[in-house]
């Protein structure tokens, strides 16, 4: 189960990952630092738009048709099965769509 961590811990985890030789890279060989996801998509998965409530988000690492790493976001239901009715991609990668303070 996920646990809350401090922003300082998150920054430390990110720095360790970004300096690791196994970090995911984009087509320009830049380390992928993160992905932005439309909040409405997450709300839909979580059941805030009429879908049954799910206890867990599930993020699958994938490679899209353009050959880029992408997270595929869905949920795990109460029976520990991936829900297949609501699945999202279209995450914006960083670099190229980074927050100003990251």
Wavefront OBJ file of the C-alpha trace (Angstrom):
o trace
v 0.000 0.000 0.000
v 1.239 3.494 -0.796
v 2.327 5.701 2.061
v 2.548 9.489 2.217
v 6.060 10.880 1.931
v 7.454 14.390 2.196
v 8.194 16.548 -0.840
v 11.880 16.376 0.174
v 11.716 12.562 -0.009
v 10.001 12.769 -3.404
v 12.763 15.078 -4.664
v 15.390 12.672 -3.366
v 13.707 9.692 -5.077
v 13.461 11.670 -8.336
v 17.098 12.730 -8.207
v 18.247 9.169 -7.561
v 16.143 7.900 -10.488
v 17.240 10.665 -12.874
v 20.906 9.910 -12.196
v 20.479 6.153 -12.621
v 21.821 4.634 -15.850
v 18.610 2.569 -16.108
v 16.296 5.619 -16.117
v 13.752 5.703 -18.948
v 14.758 8.004 -21.817
v 12.832 9.631 -24.653
v 13.750 9.610 -28.347
v 16.180 12.505 -27.754
v 17.961 10.467 -25.043
v 16.659 12.823 -22.313
v 15.704 11.165 -19.012
v 11.920 11.066 -18.576
v 11.289 12.930 -15.350
v 7.547 12.377 -15.085
v 4.184 12.597 -16.798
v 1.249 14.991 -16.469
v -2.173 13.364 -16.444
v -5.532 15.072 -16.966
v -7.209 15.210 -13.535
v -10.615 14.505 -15.110
v -9.283 11.182 -16.398
v -8.194 10.226 -12.884
v -11.609 11.297 -11.526
v -13.288 9.067 -14.099
v -11.138 6.099 -13.096
v -11.794 6.747 -9.402
v -15.536 6.678 -9.972
v -16.284 10.361 -9.595
v -18.001 10.404 -12.985
v -20.542 7.635 -12.464
v -18.159 4.665 -12.573
v -18.074 2.220 -9.643
v -15.583 3.290 -6.979
v -12.237 1.527 -7.181
v -9.713 1.212 -4.350
v -6.451 1.409 -6.332
v -5.033 3.100 -9.415
v -2.757 0.929 -11.549
v -0.080 2.444 -13.772
v 1.305 0.222 -16.521
v 4.505 1.291 -18.261
v 4.101 1.063 -22.020
v 5.546 2.197 -25.324
v 3.121 3.995 -27.637
v 3.039 3.686 -31.456
v 5.502 6.602 -31.726
v 8.022 4.527 -29.750
v 7.777 6.709 -26.620
v 7.464 5.459 -23.029
v 4.038 6.215 -21.588
v 2.104 5.309 -18.470
v -1.208 3.574 -19.129
v -3.529 4.377 -16.242
v -6.395 2.193 -15.077
v -7.620 0.787 -11.773
v -7.711 -2.390 -9.739
v -11.143 -3.394 -8.455
v -12.074 -4.862 -5.083
v -11.316 -8.381 -6.394
v -7.722 -7.406 -7.337
v -8.470 -7.417 -11.072
v -7.475 -4.684 -13.532
v -10.523 -2.787 -14.726
v -10.548 -2.673 -18.516
v -13.527 -0.393 -19.134
v -11.735 2.884 -18.349
v -8.106 3.109 -19.444
v -6.139 6.264 -20.257
v -2.879 7.137 -21.967
v -2.260 10.589 -23.402
v 0.064 11.525 -20.538
v 2.291 14.476 -21.334
v 5.990 13.621 -20.807
v 8.536 15.752 -18.997
v 10.775 16.934 -20.593
v 8.559 18.763 -23.043
v 5.618 19.284 -20.660
v 7.361 19.907 -17.306
v 5.928 21.973 -14.472
v 7.755 25.263 -14.014
v 9.179 24.234 -10.649
v 10.492 20.786 -11.629
l 1 2 3 4 5 6 7 8 9 10 11 12 13 14 15 16 17 18 19 20 21 22 23 24 25 26 27 28 29 30 31 32 33 34 35 36 37 38 39 40 41 42 43 44 45 46 47 48 49 50 51 52 53 54 55 56 57 58 59 60 61 62 63 64 65 66 67 68 69 70 71 72 73 74 75 76 77 78 79 80 81 82 83 84 85 86 87 88 89 90 91 92 93 94 95 96 97 98 99 100 101 102
